[in-house]
């Protein structure tokens, strides 16, 4: 016989479980690059991905400040140790911290204002691999893309091994980093914007770079689309 005193606790737990899983989003990550990358995700951890591999990341509704990115030039240091030329997340395979620039970022926050997901591709931490970040459900169809070979055209001042730095990383001035919260486009940000018009090129580049979908939408992040 069920203890009636336990029923309220059981139903409370059931409601809690349902509330944290309803409208959870899945992110299908695919590596189309002709070389191995090590995907990083916060939340999600990390995954070595050979060319053609896929990896599914799940995030609960209400998740904010989330990122997915590719790490390149990685070498295992044993166990969970992994050192990468671009996008390194503290020398581990399973990321709990953001990647080190330069890295192309898929960023998202789920179930925010008006029950909407907000998502973007950002070059504010520089560029290492081309990327698309597109919705695949819920009738939502528009998302950001950055398919240009930015590395090949990177200005000499921003070039780095296997990537192209954002000017903030190199010069560390308010003009480029927007530390005061008041800044505008620069010649360098215009370079990034010209190659990837729907991606963030500097911190205040919101109007043409932030996309929304109804909460519960699923997404596809593709490296080297």
C-alpha positions in Angstrom: 0.0 0.0 0.0 1.3 3.4 -0.9 2.0 5.7 2.0 -0.2 8.7 1.4 2.3 11.0 3.2 4.8 10.3 0.5 2.5 11.3 -2.4 2.9 15.1 -2.1 6.7 14.6 -2.1 6.5 12.2 -5.1 4.4 14.6 -7.1 6.6 17.5 -6.2 9.6 15.6 -7.5 7.7 14.7 -10.7 6.8 18.3 -11.3 10.4 19.3 -10.8 11.7 16.7 -13.2 9.2 17.7 -15.8 9.9 21.4 -15.4 13.6 20.9 -16.0 13.2 18.6 -19.1 10.2 20.3 -20.8 11.5 22.3 -23.8 15.1 21.0 -23.3 17.1 21.7 -26.4 19.4 19.3 -28.3 22.3 20.6 -30.3 23.5 18.2 -33.0 27.2 19.0 -33.5 28.8 17.8 -36.7 32.4 18.0 -37.9 32.5 18.5 -41.7 36.2 19.6 -41.5 38.6 17.3 -43.4 40.6 16.9 -40.2 39.9 15.9 -36.5 38.6 18.6 -34.2 37.9 18.3 -30.5 34.5 19.9 -29.8 34.0 21.8 -26.6 30.7 22.7 -24.9 29.7 24.5 -21.7 27.4 22.8 -20.7 28.3 19.5 -22.3 32.0 18.8 -21.8 34.0 17.7 -24.9 34.3 15.2 -27.6 37.0 14.2 -30.1 35.4 14.2 -33.6 36.9 12.8 -36.7 35.8 14.2 -40.0 32.1 13.3 -40.5 31.4 12.5 -36.8 28.4 13.9 -34.9 27.9 14.6 -31.2 24.7 15.5 -29.4 24.7 18.1 -26.6 21.6 18.7 -24.5 20.8 21.8 -22.4 17.9 22.4 -20.1 15.5 25.3 -20.5 16.7 28.5 -18.7 20.3 27.7 -19.6 22.3 30.9 -20.2 25.8 31.8 -21.2 26.3 28.5 -23.1 28.9 27.9 -25.8 29.8 25.3 -28.3 33.1 25.5 -30.2 35.8 23.5 -32.0 39.3 23.0 -30.7 42.1 22.3 -33.1 45.7 21.1 -32.9 45.1 19.1 -29.8 47.4 16.6 -28.1 46.4 14.2 -25.3 48.4 14.5 -22.1 46.9 11.4 -20.6 43.6 10.7 -18.8 41.4 13.7 -19.3 44.3 15.9 -20.3 44.2 17.7 -23.6 46.3 20.7 -24.8 45.0 22.5 -27.9 46.4 25.2 -30.2 43.0 26.9 -30.4 40.0 26.8 -28.1 41.8 25.1 -25.2 39.7 24.9 -22.1 42.2 24.5 -19.3 44.1 21.6 -20.7 41.2 19.0 -20.4 39.0 17.1 -22.8 35.8 17.6 -20.8 35.4 21.4 -20.7 33.9 23.1 -17.7 35.5 26.5 -18.7 35.2 28.5 -21.9 37.9 28.1 -24.6 40.9 30.2 -25.1 40.9 32.5 -28.1 40.9 32.3 -31.0 37.8 30.2 -31.4 34.6 30.6 -33.4 31.7 30.4 -30.9 28.1 29.2 -31.1 26.5 30.9 -28.2 23.0 30.5 -26.8 20.6 31.2 -23.9 17.4 29.2 -23.7 13.9 30.2 -22.7 14.5 33.9 -22.0 12.4 37.0 -22.6 9.0 36.1 -24.1 9.8 32.4 -23.9 12.4 32.7 -26.6 15.8 31.2 -27.2 18.5 33.6 -28.2 21.5 32.4 -30.2 24.4 33.6 -32.3 27.8 33.0 -33.8 30.5 35.2 -32.3 33.9 36.2 -33.5 34.5 38.3 -30.4 37.0 35.6 -29.3 38.4 35.4 -32.9 38.1 32.7 -35.5 39.5 29.2 -35.9 37.0 27.2 -38.0 34.0 28.1 -40.2 30.6 27.3 -38.6 26.9 27.4 -39.1 24.3 27.4 -36.2 20.9 26.7 -37.5 17.5 25.7 -36.0 16.1 22.4 -37.1 12.6 22.2 -35.5 9.6 24.2 -34.3 9.1 25.9 -37.6 12.2 28.1 -37.0 14.5 28.4 -40.0 16.9 31.3 -39.7 20.2 31.3 -38.0 23.8 32.7 -38.3 26.5 31.4 -40.6 30.2 32.1 -40.9 31.5 30.0 -43.8 34.3 32.2 -45.1 38.0 31.2 -44.8 38.8 34.0 -42.3 42.2 32.5 -41.4 43.4 32.7 -45.0 42.5 36.5 -45.2 43.4 37.4 -41.6 45.2 40.8 -41.2 48.9 40.3 -40.3 48.4 42.0 -36.9 45.8 39.4 -35.9 47.3 36.2 -37.3 48.1 33.5 -34.9 48.9 29.8 -35.2 45.8 28.1 -36.7 43.5 31.0 -36.2 42.7 34.7 -36.5 42.6 36.8 -33.3 40.0 39.4 -32.5 41.7 42.8 -32.0 40.7 42.9 -28.3 42.9 39.8 -27.7 45.9 41.5 -29.3 45.6 45.2 -28.4 43.5 45.0 -25.2 42.2 48.5 -25.5 38.7 49.9 -24.7 38.2 50.7 -28.4 38.4 47.0 -29.3 37.3 45.4 -26.0 34.3 47.6 -25.2 35.2 47.6 -21.5 33.4 50.9 -20.9 30.2 49.5 -22.5 30.3 52.2 -25.2 32.0 51.3 -28.5 31.4 51.1 -32.2 32.7 49.2 -35.2 36.4 49.5 -36.1 38.3 48.7 -39.3 39.1 45.2 -37.8 35.5 44.5 -36.8 34.4 45.6 -40.3 36.8 43.0 -41.7 35.1 40.2 -39.8 31.6 41.6 -40.6 32.4 41.7 -44.3 33.3 38.0 -44.3 30.6 36.8 -41.9 27.7 39.3 -42.0 25.4 37.4 -39.6 28.1 36.8 -36.9 29.1 39.1 -34.0 32.2 41.1 -35.0 32.4 43.2 -31.8 30.6 43.2 -28.5 27.8 45.7 -29.4 27.1 44.1 -32.8 23.6 43.0 -31.7 21.0 44.1 -34.3 22.3 41.9 -37.2 23.8 39.1 -35.1 21.3 37.9 -32.5 18.7 35.3 -33.6 15.6 34.0 -31.7 13.4 30.9 -31.9 10.6 29.6 -29.6 11.8 27.7 -26.5 12.0 24.0 -27.2 13.6 24.4 -30.6 16.5 22.0 -31.5 19.6 23.1 -33.3 22.5 22.0 -35.5 26.1 23.3 -35.1 28.3 22.4 -38.1 32.1 22.9 -38.2 33.4 23.6 -41.8 29.9 23.5 -43.3 
